[in-house]
Amino acid sequence: MGLGEIYESMIEEFKRIGRLGQIAGLLHWDQQVNMPPKGIEARSEQLAMMQGMIHGRITDPKFVEALGELDAAKDKLDEDQAVNVREIKHEVDKLVKVPRDLVEEISRHTAKSSGAWVEARKNSDFGSFAPYLERMVELKIREAKAKGAEGESVYDTMLDDFEKGMNEQKTAEILEDLRGRLVPFIHRVLDAPPPEVPPLTERKWPIQAQREFGLKLIRDIGFDFEGGRQDISAHPFCTGELGDVRITTRFYDNDPRPSLFGMLHESGHALYEQGVDPAHLLTPLGSSVSLGVHESQSRMWENLVGRSLAFWKTYYPDLQAAFPEALDGVPMEGFHRFVNQIKGSLIRVEADEATYNLHIVLRFEIERDLIGGSLAVSDLPAAWNAKMKEYLDVEVPDDAQGVLQDVHWSEGYFGYFPTYSLGNLFSAQLFEAAGEAIGDLPAKIEHREFAPLLEWLRENVHRKGKRHDPRELVRLATGREPSAEALMNYLEAKFAPIYGL
């Protein structure tokens, strides 16, 4: 068999494995959106079986042998083939070292653990969830020890799963630099006379009207409803691939911000998946490059577009028409201030653009200690509450609004949280570069012309797949090394007039 035939055979098998992954993703989506509580046992076995099949096929000796043969002859491959081989091998080299029974047990426990988290959060009862989390920590440490490179720490292995090339030291340096820049800025804001903000959380915001308005917004920015849908879940998320991308939202009848900006956020993720190169679907060249870059898309549409003055200059009359009682007597500038307050807050996904990153620092430090063994699961609530007070000057009233607020640890996503701050850095830098290339983005946003921005992102981010590593992709798209400079410039320019700095 010639090299070209070996490559085509390997890619076709990789695509079949990817389709199994799509099925597993739909099972997970259904668990979060539709499945009755008593279905958890059966679902855990279904997902364990699926993940076992996926692992078995991607670590099959014939598949691994073909991949090795291609890697050895990579100089004879064209550029696209070489990228796909490189990226598939990076993953397979780790997965072949993990026993299939461990993969199945992690999948089985993840379904049970995420179900336990939903109930624990509902009842604000960390104690009922703690045994599931203890087991999850144990399983994920075993997995990381199995697949990590020689001399690589457990936590470094976990970080690399979500952001290729990242490790604990690099992550700590980035977050320390960001915190060092943010804290003085936040203090300047908090020391300034607070702007007048209308008490809109004291009014009623009908949930159906929120949903309808949110659907209008995401349709306008480019979400393709022929290739996607929106539903309700306990924690908002996005899942799926080109052709079938699904987002979820949660609603509160006294505050429209979680749903409106949550829908814009998850749609940012969805637009990435809907924008990959269809010619390379189910290969690394038709996949997102990293969680940090993925997050840059969601944070961009949520914040740099959705919370901008230009956005509400055009959409505020529509919002008033949808919520005439809630917005009675409230000028557009008042609503803009309402959605752009800087202050310590309990919930990460509802935090403002500046203090949000302190939520990430908190989670990074806690999970690093948890995985390192210096913090026990039973001590998590106390550690969480202490850091919330230290970093954000916020008292945590209960576990549902504290250590139980995020779904990630219940699903074994250790090393995931730092990608959120990377996403903030990348989003500001990409948005700045898009503005330089397109010209006057605020004017286009005010005229509801979102296509130029979306097309720039498709050309410079979405269709690149995994051709470059995350930081290189950002450098090529913006002409600058990734840094906090663009984010800080953006925050200064936006909040200086709001707070009279």
N, C-alpha and C positions, 0 to 999 in steps of 0.2 A: 504494500500500500504506500503510495506516494505521500509526501509531506502535506500537500493540499488536501488529500482525502482524509488523512489522520486529523487535520485541523477541523474540517467540516464535520466529521463524525463526533469529535470531542465537543464542538459547539452545539450540535444538535442534542447531545445528551445533556449538556449544561442547561439548555433551554427546557428540556423535559423536567429536569430537577427544579428549575425555576417555576414551572407550572405547578408542581407539587407545593412549592412554597406559597404560591398564590392561593391554593386551596386552604392551606393552613392559616393564611391571613384572613380568609373569609370566615373560617371557623372562629378565629379570635374576635373578629368584628361582630359576628352574630352573638357571641357570648356577652359582649359588652352592651349590645343594643337590644337584642330580642330574646335571648335564651331565658327560660324560667329558672329560678334558683335550684330546683331539684335536678336540673340537667348537668350540674357541675361534674359529677362523677363520670358520667358517660363522655362528656366533652374532654375531660382530662385524659381519658384513655384514647379518644380519637386523635387528639393533638400529639400525644406521645407516639402513637403509631405513625402519624404523618412525619414527625421529626425523625423518627427512627428510619423510615424509608428514605428520607432525604439524605440523612447522614450515610446510610448504607450505600447509596448510589454515588455520592460525591467522593466517598473514600474507597470505592470499588477498585481493587488492584489494577484492572484493565484501564479504568479511567485515569488513575494516578500515573500508570506507566505511559499512556499516550501523552499526558500533560508533561511528564518529564522529558519525553522524546522531543516534543515541540519546544520546550524551554532550552534544551541542549542545542537546538538548531534555530534559535530565535533570530540569528543574523540573516537567515534565509526567508524570514517572514516579512510581509509588508507591515506598515506602521500600525494599522488597525488590528491585525492579527497579533502582533507583538504586545499591544496593550492588553488585549483580552487574555492572552496567555499569562502575562505578568500578574494581572490582578486575580485571576482564578487561582494561580499557583500560590499567591500570598495567603489566600483563605484556606486552600486545601492543605498546605503545609502545616497549618495549625489544627485543622479538623481531623487529620489522620491520626493525631496523637490522643484524641479524646475517645474513650470507649463508647460504643453505641448505647449500652445500657445506661450510662450516665446521661447521655443526650436525651434519652427517653424519660428518665427520671426527672430531669430538670423541666422538660416540657410538661410532664404530668403534674409536677408540683406547682409550676407556674399557673396553670389553670385554677388549681385549688387556692393558691395563695392570692391571686387577683380577686377571686370570688370572696375570700375571707376579708380582703381589704375593703371591698365595697360595703360589706356588713359592718365592719369595725368602724369605718368612717361615718356611716349612717348613725351609729350608736355612740360615736366618740369613745371607743373602747379599745385602746391600744393593747391591753392585756390579752384580748381574744385573738389579736393578730400576731403578737410577738412570737409564738411557737412557729408559725408559718415563715416569718422573717428569719428566725434563727436557722431554720432548715434551708432557706434560700441562700443565706450567706455561706453556709457550709457547702452546699452544692456548687455554687459559683466559684468558690475558692478552689475546690477540687478541679473544676473545669479549667480555670486559669493556670493552675499548676501543671496540668497535663499539657496544655497547648502552648504555654509560654516558651520563648527562646531561652537558651542557657544564660543564666545570670540576670534574666529579666524578672522584676518584681511582679507579684500577683496583680497589684493595682495598675502597673504599667501595661500589662497584658489586657486588662479590662478596658483601659483608656484607648488602646490601639484598635479595639473592636469597633469603636464608634468614630474615632478620628485618627486615621492612619498616620503614624509618625509621632503622635503625641505620647508624652509620658508624664509622670508625676512632677518632675522638676520643671519641665517646660510649662505645664499647666499652672503650677504654683507661681512661676515667674510672671506669666501673663495676668493672672488674677491679682497678684500683689501690685503689679504696675497699674492695673485698672483701678483697684481699690485706692491706691495712692493718689490717683488723679480725681477719682469720683468724690471721695470723702470731703476734701476742701470745697469742691463745687456744691455738694449737697448742703454743707454747713452755711455757705454763702446764701443759698436759697432759703434755708430755714431761718436764717437770721434776718432776712428781709421782711418787710411788712407783707403779710399774706394778701393775695388778691381776693376780691369779692367773688365767692363761688355760690351759686344758687343751691339751695338744699334739695336737690332733685331725688335723693334717695328716700325722702319723706313722701314721695308721690308714687302712684301706681303706674306700672308699665305693663300693659297686657301682654302676656307671653306670645300669643298668636301673632299680635302685631309686631313684636320684636322679631319673630321668625320670618315673617313676610318681608320686613324691611331689610333684615340681614341677607335674605336670599336675593333681593334686588341688588344690594351692594356687590355681592360676590359675582353675580351674573355680569354686572357692569365692568368689573375689573378683568373679567375674562374667563371665569370658571365655566367649564363646558358641562352643562347638565345632561348632554347626550352621553358623556363619558364619566359621569360622577353623580353623587347624591349626598344629601345631608340628613343626619339623624341626631337623636339625643342619647347622651351617655353620662355617667357619673363624672368622668374626666374627659375633656375634649381631646380628640386625636384625629390623625389622618392615616389612612392605610390604603393599599392598592397600587395599581400600576396603570399605565396608559390604557385607556379604554374603560377602566372601572376603578375610579379613585373615590374613596368614601371619607367624608369628614363628619365629625360629631360635635355637638355643642351642648352646653348646659345653660339653663335660664333661671333668672330670679325676677320676681314680679315687682321688686322695689329698686332695681338697678339695671339699666340696659347695657352697661359697659361690658360685663362678662360675655354676653352673647354676641353683641355687635363686633367687638374687637376680637373675640374668640373665633368668630366665623371668618373674619378677615385673616386672622393668623393661620388657621388651618387651611384656608384657601390658598395662602401663600405656599404651603407645603404641596397642596394639590396642583397648583399651577406648575410647580417644578416637575411633578410626575406626569402631568399632561403635556409637558413641553420637551420631554426627552426625544432623542432621534428615533423615530419608529423603525428605521432600517436596522437598528441595532438592539431592538427590544429583547429583553431577557438575557443580555450580555452585559459585561461591565461598561461597554461604550454606550449602552442604552439605560444606564442606571445613574442614580445620584452619586456624587463623589464622596460625601461625608455628611455626618449629622450636623456639623458646624455650618457648612455651606447650606445645607437644607434649612437650618434654622434662620440663616440670613434672609432667606426668601420670605419666611413667615413673618419675621420681625419687621421686614421692610414694608410689606403690605399692611400690617397691623398699625405700625407706628409712624414710619416716615411718610407714608401715604395717608393712612386712615385717621391718624390723630392730627394731621396738618391743618393749618388755617385754611389753606386753599381747598381742601377736601370738604370742609364744613361750610365754606362760602357757597358751594354749589348744592350740597345735600341737606343743609339745614332746613330750607323751606319744605322739603319732602318729609323730613323728620317731624316737623311741626304738624304737617297734615296727618301723619300717622299717629301722633300722640298729642292731640290738641290740648287735653287737660293737663298732662304732665308738664308741658312746655308753655303753658299760659303765662304770658308776661315775661318770658325768659328770652333775652336777646341772643343772637348767635355767639357773640363774644363770651357771654356767660357760660353757654354750653361748652364752648371750646376750652375755657378755663376748667370747667368741671371734668373734662376728660384728660386734662393735662396738669393735674396736681402732683407735686412732689412731696411725699410724706411717707413715713414708715407705715407699712401695712402688713397684714397677716398673710395674705395669700399671694404666692409667687406669680401665678398667671394673671392676677389682677393688679400687680404692682406697676408703679410708674417706670418710665424709661431709665431713670437714674438709679433709684434704689433697687431695681430689679436685680442688678448684678451682685448686690450684697446678699440677696437670697441665694445666689449661685455659690458665692464664697462659703456661705454657711453650710450648704449641702456638700460641697467638695471636701471641706475640712471634716465633716462628720463621717462621710462614707469612707474617706481615707483612713480615719481612726478605726472605723468599724471593720474594714477589711484587714487593717494592720493588726487588729487584736487588742488595741488599747482602749476600746470602747465596747461595752457589752450591749446587746440588743435591749436588755431590760433597762439600761441607763439612757436610752435614746431620748425619751421625752424630756428628761431633765436637761440633757446637753442641748437639745434643740431650743428649749425655752430660754436657757441662759444666753445662747448666742443671739436669739432674736432680740433679747433685751440689750445685749452689748452692741450689736451691729445696727439695729433699726429702732431701738428704744421703744419696743412694742411688747406689751404683756400678752402672753398667749392664754386665752381663757379656757381652751379645751383642746384635746388631741385632734379632733376633726379639723380644726383650724390651725393645727400645729403640725406635728410629726406625721399625721395621717393624711395630709392634704394632697400629696402627690402619689400617683399610681406606680411610679417607676420601680421602686425597690421591691414591690410585691411581684414584679415581673422579672426581677433579677438584673435590672439595667444599672449596674454599678459602673461608674465611669462615664455615664451619659450626661449628667448635669453640666459639666464644664463646657460642653458643646453649645449650650445656650448663650454663654457670654462670648464665645468665639463667634456665634451667629450675630450678636449685637455689633461686634467690631467689624465683621465682614459686611454686614448690611449697610452700615453708614458709608464705608469705603466704596462699595459697589454703587450705592445710590448717588454718591458724589460724582463718580466716574460716568455714570449714566447721564447725569445732568450736564456734564461737560460735553458729552458726545451728542446728546439730543438737543440741548438748549432750552432753558426756561421751563423746567419740569413743573414748578408751581402753577404756571399759566396753563399748561396742558392738563394738570389735575383739576384745576378750577373749571375747565371746559369739558371735563369727563373724557379726556383723550388719554386712555390708559394703554392703548395698543403700542405706542412707541417705546414705553418703558418695558412692557412685557416682551416685545420683540428683541430689545437690546439684551434682556436677561436670557432669553432663549438662545440667542446667538453666542453670548459670552459665558453663559453658565450651564443652562439646561442641556443643550445639545453636545456639550463637551464630554458628558459622561465621566468616566474615570481616566480620561486621557492624561490628566495631570494630577499631582497630589493636591490637597485642598489649598494649601498656602500658595503653591505655584499658580493654581488657577486664579486665585484672587490677584496675585501679582500681575499676571498676564492681562487680566480684565481691566485692571486699574492703573497699571504702570508703576505701582508702588508696592513695597513690602507691606504685608498686613501689620497694622498698628492701631493704637487707640486714638490716634490723632483726629481722624475723621469723625469718630463718635463724639469726642469731646468738643470739637468745633461745632458739630450739629447741635449738641445739647446747649452749648453757650448761646448760639444764634437763636434757638427756639425759645428758651426759657428766660433769657435776659429781658425781653419786652413783657413777658407775662408777670415776672416778679420784680421788674424795675431795677435790675442789677446794673 
